[in-house]
Amino acid sequence: MENKHFAQRRSGLRAGQRIAEAILDYVGQTPATTEPKNRKPENRARAIARAAARKAAVTVGSLSLPPGPLGWLTILPELRALWQLQTQMVADIAGCYGKTADLNREEMLYCVFRHTDPQAVRDLVGQIGKRFVVQRAAHPDTQSVAIKIGIHISQRLIGRGISRWIPVLGALGAGAYAYYDTGQVADTTIDFFTGVIDVPAESEATDDAAGTPPDQAFRQGR
């Protein structure tokens, strides 16, 4: 029993690492956007979100059609396709708020995975009232964050695995989940770019390294 448990844990870790690599490849990058700054950014952002959610549902639902063991082969491509859509959506929403320059790896990971694994991204962005503080000055290890998220997702996928043996129901469920998940990413992104974003100066990073206590007023996540 112990050996079986160890093997499952090791297998889950390998899957988590593979997912983490995909996260850094697809979510760790900031795609270009042609979306101009909008006078009513939230209305435009909601329109972008609805279009992205519909596209995500169709794309992921189609990839989820193969039944049985073949279905497992589509999981990573399914995630990559979903993240590609979501990162473009985040970039477009940032554009309509006129904050493309404020979108980097830390912000992208926060926006895409805040609702999935808040504990993993809590060190990337802090919040005081309506002000979001990006912890870039502290140089958070984004690879470590990605591995935590990857393990969390791999564990969740094991629970969803039964749907792979029910082709149509599995595809419909995956499409509905992709629609919901993309909507959650949009909500986080709109909330983030509506708030005031502050990136601490390098001098603050030096103070932190010297042992200055962090601001206890930070409320990580929500």
Secondary structure, 3 states (H helix, E strand, C coil): CHHHHHHHHHHHHHHHHHHHHHHHHHCCCCCCCCCCCCCCHHHHHHHHHHHHHHHHHHHHHHHCCCCHHHHHHCHHHHHHHHHHHHHHHHHHHHHHCCCHHHCCHHHHHHHHHCCCCHHHHCCCEEEECCEEEEHHHHCCCHHHHHHHHHHHHHHHHHHHHHHHHCHHHHHHHHHHHHHHHHHHHHHHHHHHHHCEEECCCHHHHHHHHCCCCCCCCCCCCC
